[in-house]
């Protein structure tokens, strides 16, 4: 009997060793959809520890876009047919959308009875990142944020994309105006056509007019052939008029005619050209204020201000800073072939206190700067730009060092639990972690819970 028990343990140990040596993630479920096996690669890809995953429903661990309505493993068990290399998205432990490919199969016992299922999955992040670098295409899932103001934008973004109305995006430099414009385009019915962006503030009127509307051969000395403008290139798609607040009133009048009549005339042409283009305008200034000052046409303002999106500055969404840091670390690890694990607690404290006059673009530059100096492991303060450590004048941080990573984590968890009326399950869902992980953090950080548990009952 003892030998049989030892043999069973040896077999289990051998199975775990084999599974942990596989580069792809592997997990198994029983007939109740509870996870029974979770290998090391599955831990690395999802960011979920094995002990946290075992015994959990697989949908709670992976939070995939197919979990609720089109579970691949459920389909395999129901039909008996395996699924091979289906591309899906999951949400990892850090709240990031992660592209993976999955393959499924049925698990049977020695008598041929179905006892569950097995799924292998492969991280497609590197392939996805390279594809985006080549195609310069971004989607809704590339916009990182869990703060309340960002979630409000996420909620309405699909509806905005479905319409064909002109959109005005206002936000400080570096807040991601072009990224939002691209996301709207890629969520819209125009996604198969081109997205064309132009910085209106970077060109004088004569050049801007030819860039927007093109010109006919012979209109200039060197114009030997027709040149299509940006509106022609964006036909059927979307055009982003960035920094629209910087164009002259004369050019504003030209744009107004295009928006009203849906036509434009290339320079040197007498025939109007139809424009089937969705227009998104962007600016880092308050257009309404410019209208009052008389520097921006009121009629054009009303024409482009059909729907307005105001992007918050990074200092207004500080709880997104750790998410963005992790996003950029993951991105640069792939692109620069390094293995940076995280930032130190002191670095995170500095970033949480910094005002970020350059917003998200500045944060990305800070992380990229650190990558030049940091070979592996943690990004330390010595890897940061001098101004971030208080050694420079512009944007330097006050002398206080009141926000450590631990203090920030306590504040973030407490705030989420309080917002959900003490409901720890709802708070864990918002934070992007397993309930068991949240309970463990509450205990280790000594977080005081509210009297209510979020379900109308007193806490025990």
N, C-alpha and C positions, 0 to 999 in steps of 0.2 A: 504494500500500500504506500509506504514511504517512498519507494523507488518510483512508483507511478506519479506521485505528487511532485517529486524532484524532476522527473522527466517532463511533466506538464509545465513546470516553471522554466526549465531549460528551453523548451519549445517556444514559450511565450517570449523569453529573453532573446532568443535567436530571431524570432519574427520582428521584434522591435529593432534589433540591430540592422536587419535587412531593410526595413522601412525607413529607418533614419539615414541610411546610406544612399537613398534615392534622392535625386535632385528635385524632382517634382513633388508638390504637396500631395499627400494621400490621407484620406480619412474614411472611416466606415461608420455606418449607422445601423441601429437595430430597427425592428418593425415599428417602433414608436418614434423614429426619426431622431433618437438621442445618439450623440456621437460616442462611439466605443473605441475608436483608434484615431490618433492624430499625430502624424510624424513630425520630425524636426523641420523639414522644409515647409510644412504647413504652418508651423509656428513662425518661421522667418517671413513667409509671404504675407500672412494675415496680421502678424504682430500680436496674436493671441497665444498665451502660454498653454501648454498641453493640459495642465491641471485645471485651467479655467474652461477649456473647451470640452473635456470629457464630461459626459452626462448632460451637456446642454443640447437643446434642439439645434440642428444645423442652421436653420434660418436665423437664429439669434446670433450665431457666430459670424456668418458670412454676409448677411443682410444684402443679398444680391438683388439685381433688378428682375430676376426670374423667380424669386423665392415664392411670392404670393400666388402667382397665376400660372406659371409655366415651369415648375421645378423639373429639371432634366432627370434627376435621380428618381423622382416619383414616376415620371413617364417611362423610364427604363424598367422599373419594377412592375409597372402596370402592363406594359406591352411585351416585355421580355427582350426588347431590342436595345443594344448598347448605343450610346451617343459618343461620337469621337470628335474631339477638337472643336467644340462649340465655344465661340467667343462671347463672353459676358462681362459684366462689371460687378465687383463686390465693394463693400465699404470696409476698409481695414480698421484696426483698433484705434488708429489716430484720426478716423473720420474722413479719410481720403478715398476717392473713387479709384479703384485699381482694376485695370483690364487683365483678365486671365482667360485661358482656354481650358475647358473641362472635358473629361471623358468619364463615362459612367458604365457600371456593370452590376449584375446581381450577385449577391452572396448567398450560397447554399450550404447546408450541412451535409454530412456524409450520406444521408438518406435522400438527398435531392430536394429538401424542403427549403423554401426561401426564408432566410433569417435576417435579411437586411440588404444593404447596398454598399458599394464602394465607389468613390470618386477620386480621380487624380486631377490635379490642376497645375497649370504652368503660368508663371508671371510673364505678362506681355508688356510690362512697363517700358523696357528698353526699346522694343520694337515700336511701341506707340510713340515714344519720345523722338526716335529717329524719323518716323513717318511725319510727325508734326514739324520737325526741323526742315524736312524736305518740302513739305506741302504748305508750310506756314498757315495751317488751319487749326483753329481752336474751337472748343465746344463749351457748353454750359458747365461741364464737370471740371474745367480748368480754373474756374473762379473759386478761390479758396475763401471760406468764411463761415463762422458759426455764430457770430454776434447777431443781435436782434435786428439791427438795421440792414445787415446783409441778407438775413433770412427773409425779410420782407421783400427785398428785391428779387430773391430767388423765386418767391411765390408768384410774382406777377410776370416774370420774364418770359415764360412760355406763351402767355396770352398776348403779350406785346409782340412777340415774334410772329404769331399767327396773323396779326393784322398787317395791313400794308401802309399804315399811316406813317407820316414823317415823325421822327423822334429827335428830341433835344437831350443830349447828355451833358450835364454840368458837373464839374469836379476839378479839384486842384490838380496840378501837374503830378503825374506819377500814381494816380488813383486807379488807373486801369480802364480809361474811357474806350480805347481802341479794342481792348480785350472784350468788354461788354458788347461793343458794336459787332465784333466778329461772332460772339456767341449768339446774338440776336439773328444775324444772317444765317448761321448754321442751324438754328432751330426753325427757320422759316421755310416756306415753300420755294424760296429762291436759292436754296442751299447748293443746287447743282450748277448755278451760274456764278459769275465772278464777284468777289468782294474787292472793291477798289478804294484805297484810302489816299487822301491828299492833305497835306498840311497847308492850309490856305494862308496862314500867317508868314510862311517862309518865302513867299514869292510876291514880286510887285505885280500891279494890275495887268500889265501887258503880257507878262509870262503866265500869270494865273489864268487869264482868259483863254490863251491858246492851249494850256494844259487841260482845262476843264472841257472846252468845246472843240478843240482841234482846229486845223486850218486846211485850206485848199492849196494845191500846188500853184506857185507863182505869186502868192500874197506877200511873201518876203523875198529878199534877194536870194537867200539860200534855200528857199522852200521849193525843192525840185519835185516833190511828190506830196500827195495828200497825207496828212497825219491825223489819226483818230484821237479825240480827246478822252478824258477819263469817263465822261458820261457815256460815250460810245462803247468804251471797253467794258463798262459795267452793265450794258444792256441786258435786261432780264434779271439782273442781280441787285447788288446794294453798293451805294457809294457813301463813304464817310467823309464829310467835310469838316476836318479837324481845325480847331482854332478859328472858327467862323467869325468870331468877334473882331478879328484883326483885319478883315477886308474893308475896302473903301465903300462909301455910299454908292458910288457909280457901279461897282461890282455887285453890291447888294441888290440894285435894281435889275441887273442881268439875271441874278439867281432867282429873284422873285418871279420873273417872267417864266423861267424854266419850271418852277414849281407850280405856277398857276396854269400854264398852257400845256405842260408836259412835252414841250418842244424846245430845241435850241438851234442856233445857227453857227456853224463853224466859221472862223474868220475867212473872209473872201468869198463866202457863199451867200446866195440870195434865197436859197431854198431851205425852209425849216426841216429839221430832222426830229422825228418822234423819239421820245425818251421814256422807255418802260423801265424805270429805275427807282428803287426805294432809296430815299435820302435819309441819312442819319447825320445830324449836325452835332458837333462837340465843341466845348469851350471850357477854359479854366476861369472864366469871368462870369459875373452875374449879368445876363443879357437884359433882364428887366430893368436893372439899374442903368445900363447903357442906353436903353430906350428913353428913360427919363432925362438923361443927360443930353440926348439928341445926337449921339454918335452912332446909333443903330436904328434902322428903319423899323417903325412899329408894325407896318404891314408884313414885313418879312419875319419879324419876331412871331407874330400870330400864326404865320404860315408854317414855321418850323416847330412851334411850341404846341403841337397837337397833343403830344405826350412827352412829359419831362421826367427824366431820371436824374436824381442828384446823388452822386457817389460820395460816401463819407470819407473823410481823411483818416489816415491810419491811426492817428492819436485818438480818434473817436471810436475806434473798434479795437482796443488794445488786446482783448481776449483772443483776437485772431492772430496776434503776433507769433505765438508758439506754433500754430498751424502753418503759417507762412514760412517760418524758419525751417520747419521740417520739410515742407514742400520744396524749398530751394535747395536744401541739403540733398534730398533725394534726386532732384534734377541734376545738380552738379556732380553727384556721385556717378550718375550714368554718363554724363557728357564728358567728364574729365577723368574717368576711370580711377577714382579714388575711393577710399573707404572711410569717410568721415561719419562718425556715429551720431554726434549730437553737439550741442553747445554746452559749455559748463554752466553751473548754476549762477556764477557771477556774471557771465556774459548775458544770460537770459535776464538777469536783474537789470543790467545796463540797457538792454533793448526795451524792456518793459517801461523804463523811466524816460527813454529818449523821446523827443518831440517829433522826429521824422519830418522835417520840412520838405523832403523829397518823396515822402510817402512810400508806397510799395516798391517803386523803382529804386529808391535809396536803400531800402532793406535788402533787396536783391544784390545791389552793388556791394553792400557791406559783407554779405555772405560770400560773394565771389572774391572780394579782396582777401577774406580770411582763407579761402581755398588756395590762394597763391602761396601763403606762408605756412599753412597747416598741412602736414603730410598724411596724418591718419589720427584716429582717436577722436578726442574732443577739441572743439574750437575754444581756445582760451583767450583771455583779454589781450595777450601779447600779439594775437593774430588780427586784432581789430584795427581800423583806421584810427589815427591819433586823436582826431576830433571827437570820436565817440567816447574816448576815455578821459575827456576833459582837458586834453592837451592843445586843442585847437579852439578858435574863436567861434566859427560858424556852427550853430546847432549843438554846442557842447552841453553836457548834462550837468545839472546841479550837483553839488558835493555830496548830497545825501545818497545813501545806498539802502533805502528802506524796503525795496521789493526784491526778495529772493524768490527763486523758483518754487520753493516749498510754500512760502507765504502766498504766492500768486495762486498755486494749486488749491490751497485751502480756501482762498477767497472765491475762486471760480466754482469749486464744488459746492460750497455753502450757498452761493448766489443761485446756482441752478436748482438745488433742493428747495430753497425758499420760494423760487419762482413757480415751482410745481406743487406748492403747498405741502411739502414733505414727502411727496411721492418719489421714492428712490428709483423705482423702475423707470418712470418717465424721465427723471433726471439722468439716469444712466444712458437712456436712448439719446437724449440731447447731447450728452458729452461724448457719445460714440464709444462707450466702453461697456463691458458686460456688467450686469448687476452685482455679480460676485466680486468683481474687481472694485466696484464702487464701495461695497460694504467693507472690503478690506482697507481701502483708503480712508474711509470714515473712521475706522478703528485706529489705524496707524497715525493719522493726523490729528486725532482727538477732536473731531468736528462735532459741535453740539447740534443736535437735531431739533427741529420744531416740535411742538406738542402734538400736532396732527401728522398722520402718516400719508396724507394725500388721498385717502379713500374714505374720509369721514369718520375715522376711528382714532382714538388716542394711541400714541406710540407705546410700545411695550418695553 
